[in-house]
């Protein structure tokens, strides 16, 4: 294993210290492993909290800032954050208008965010939850009951974050997040496995001439192993899988062509070019946003957007991982 780390057991804490050094506008809570917006809590604004296992950067800590998240909880690599972390984040961003939890559908995340919401209620903090379950590859997986939460998490966080910035009430912010999730579907293909710092070796064996079709962001198995093929065929496979599960998502779509950590941009743009021939692209985002450490592969997310979703997507955002507008 060749990685730029010091101690495999201290990767997350040291990475958060580096994030703090690079982005003075953020506040880091090293005890609870939180990334918090520097001006939080903001009076009268819905606070938005997300999080999950580390290793998917820039999700979630890289999406903390104006127009997106107010705080992110960093679990250990591929491990859910614990309830105490989530409660601390919820308290840190509560400005009196309630707090929205955006939760990817993995068993540990769901249970721990539910426990945290109950604990926050004891502090008289109103919490709503948006569960993201956009991965159409499999109905149930290694770590989930139901579909996994993947790339649509970014779109939910961006759109809900923009509406919260406008001081919309909690019920409305939660509703737009749920609508984005309902209108989104994702599908991923891997060419290699990820190597976690603690393990020091790839998480699964994948022959040189095979790809994992429908892989999860922790390396969970997909639908099948298939012979590696060209970008045109991979793009068609991903689009067809999403539209078969959720017809209509290719119309007026926000399209995220996401790298899983080890795929160069030249390949991602090539793939996006093929996808763009198959769907009606209204907005696009290409790059590494919801990764799986060093996995070579790509995921496609389609979100069927109406005028309001597009307006909120276009709204200004200033985070380490996503930044546009004034």
Buried (B, 14 or more C-beta within 10 A) or exposed (E): EEEEEEEBEEBBBEBBEEBBEEBEEBBBBEEBBBBBBEEBBBEEBBBBBBBBBBBBBBBBBBBBBBBBBBBBBBBBBBBBBBBBBBBBBBBBBBBEBBBBBBBBBBBBBBEBBBBBBEBBEEEEBBBBBBBBBBBBBBEEBEBBEBBBBBBBBBBBBBBBBBBBBEBBEBEBBBBBBBBBBBBBBBBBBBBBBBBBBEEEEBBEEBEEEBBBBBBBBBBBBBBEEBEBEEBBEBBBBBBEBBBEBBEEBBEBBBBBBBBBBBBEEEBBEBBBBBBBEBBEBBBEBBBBBBBBBBBBBBBBBBBBBEEEBBEBBEBEBBBBBBEEEE
